[in-house]
Amino acid sequence: MRLTLTLAASLLGSAALAAPPAIDPPQRMPGLWMINTAPAESAASVPGFHLCVGSGEDDVLRRPGNPFAHCSEQRWTRDAHYTYYSASCTADGRSSRVEGRFGGDFMYNFQGELTVTPEPATAGSAATRLAIDGRRLGPCKAGQAPGKFLIRGRDGVGNLNVGEPIGPR
């Protein structure tokens, strides 16, 4: 009897420690999204940007670590409250672990944090956390290519108001 209880407890314990199964990356609803980012430790406001998400694959959200480095072992998982991202990335010969935790429905909004931790940790190296908040505004503006970031004052963008045309007048 004791052996049976010990075996059952060890099986239940190992099942609880098993990693959640991988899921497909979230797909944001197509349209114009306003994305705000800021260092998670800072209350400083960083200008947001607009992004047109097309009806196909959402590459920016599918692989959030890739703009910064070559990433492998990319994985999305979900529990009852959050959607998680993890990857191993390399840039300039240095390795980092990229991890994210997101809430929201990804259809109209999402919010979360992306953390980049150098591996192995060395003196002076610290994790960098980025807070991210996104909300869908409506359809993409005419002339805005899916996947292109629009940032005020860059790439000829003069007005980010949804009702106004793209570019300076």
Order of alpha helices (4+ residues) and beta strands (2+ residues): alpha-beta-beta-alpha-beta-beta-beta-beta-beta-beta
